[in-house]
Amino acid sequence: MNRRRRPRPSPLPPATGADGPAPSVEDRALDAVLHGHLRAVVPLLPGRCPLLITALLDRPGLTYREIAEELGISQGSIGPVRSRCLECARRLLAARGWTTGAPG
C-alpha cells in the first residue's frame, strides 16, 4: 500500500498564515522567543509530555509513525497526547505571562 506522508502540525502556530506574506524579521524573532519559552516549560510537563514534545520540536520531519516507534507508544495516541501536552504547556506559559498568541 502506498501511503502519502502527511505533514504534522507544528507545536507552535506560525507567525503568519500559510497564505500570507513571508514572516517578517519581527515575526521570526517572536517565534524564536516563543520556541525558547516552550522549551523552558517542557521539563515541567506531566507524564510522557516532555519526551513527546521534545521529539516534535527536535525532529520536525518525523511522521507520527516514526515518533511512535522511537518513543514506544501507539501511533494513534500521539495526536491526543500532543493536544493535552500543548494545553498544559499553554497553561504553564500563561501562568508565567508568556503567550503563544494561539487561541486557547
C-alpha positions as CSV (number, residue, x, y, z in Angstrom):
1,M,0.0,0.0,0.0
2,N,1.4,3.4,-0.9
3,R,0.7,6.0,1.8
4,R,1.4,9.6,1.4
5,R,3.3,11.3,4.2
6,R,1.1,13.8,5.9
7,P,2.8,16.8,7.4
8,R,2.5,17.1,11.2
9,P,1.1,20.2,12.7
10,S,3.7,22.4,14.3
11,P,3.8,22.6,18.1
12,L,3.7,26.4,17.7
13,P,1.4,28.4,15.4
14,P,3.1,30.2,12.6
15,A,3.5,34.0,13.0
16,T,1.6,34.5,9.7
17,G,-0.9,32.4,7.8
18,A,0.2,29.9,5.2
19,D,-1.3,32.1,2.5
20,G,0.0,35.3,3.9
21,P,3.3,37.1,3.3
22,A,6.6,35.7,4.4
23,P,7.2,36.3,8.1
24,S,8.9,39.5,8.9
25,V,12.1,39.7,11.0
26,E,10.0,40.6,14.0
27,D,7.7,37.6,13.5
28,R,10.7,35.3,13.2
29,A,12.2,36.8,16.3
30,L,8.9,36.4,18.2
31,D,8.7,32.8,17.0
32,A,12.2,32.2,18.3
33,V,11.3,33.7,21.7
34,L,8.2,31.6,22.0
35,H,10.1,28.5,21.0
36,G,12.5,29.2,23.8
37,H,9.6,29.8,26.3
38,L,8.1,26.5,25.2
39,R,11.4,24.7,25.7
40,A,11.6,26.2,29.2
41,V,8.3,24.6,30.3
42,V,8.8,21.2,28.6
43,P,10.5,19.7,31.6
44,L,7.6,20.8,33.8
45,L,5.0,18.9,31.8
46,P,3.5,15.7,33.2
47,G,3.9,12.1,32.1
48,R,5.1,11.4,28.5
49,C,4.8,15.0,27.5
50,P,8.4,16.0,27.8
51,L,9.5,13.1,25.6
52,L,6.8,13.7,23.0
53,I,7.1,17.5,22.8
54,T,10.9,17.3,22.7
55,A,10.7,14.8,19.8
56,L,8.3,17.1,17.9
57,L,10.5,20.1,18.5
58,D,13.8,18.5,17.8
59,R,12.9,16.4,14.8
60,P,10.0,18.2,12.9
61,G,10.3,16.0,9.8
62,L,9.4,12.8,11.6
63,T,6.0,11.2,11.0
64,Y,3.7,10.1,13.8
65,R,4.6,6.5,12.9
66,E,8.3,7.3,13.3
67,I,7.8,9.1,16.6
68,A,5.6,6.2,17.9
69,E,8.4,3.7,17.1
70,E,11.0,5.9,18.6
71,L,9.1,6.5,21.8
72,G,7.5,3.1,22.1
73,I,3.9,4.5,22.1
74,S,0.9,3.9,20.0
75,Q,0.7,5.9,16.8
76,G,-3.0,6.6,17.4
77,S,-2.2,8.1,20.8
78,I,0.3,10.7,19.6
79,G,-2.3,13.3,18.4
80,P,-4.5,13.2,21.6
81,V,-1.4,13.2,23.9
82,R,0.2,16.0,21.9
83,S,-3.0,18.1,22.3
84,R,-3.1,17.5,26.1
85,C,0.6,18.3,26.4
86,L,0.3,21.5,24.4
87,E,-2.7,22.6,26.5
88,C,-0.6,22.0,29.7
89,A,2.2,24.0,28.1
90,R,-0.2,26.8,27.2
91,R,-1.3,27.0,30.9
92,L,2.2,27.0,32.1
93,L,3.2,29.7,29.6
94,A,0.2,31.8,30.6
95,A,1.0,31.4,34.3
96,R,4.4,32.9,33.5
97,G,2.9,35.7,31.5
98,W,4.2,34.2,28.2
99,T,1.7,33.6,25.4
100,T,1.9,31.8,22.1
101,G,-0.8,34.0,20.6
102,A,-2.8,30.9,19.7
103,P,-6.4,30.7,20.7
104,G,-6.8,28.5,23.7
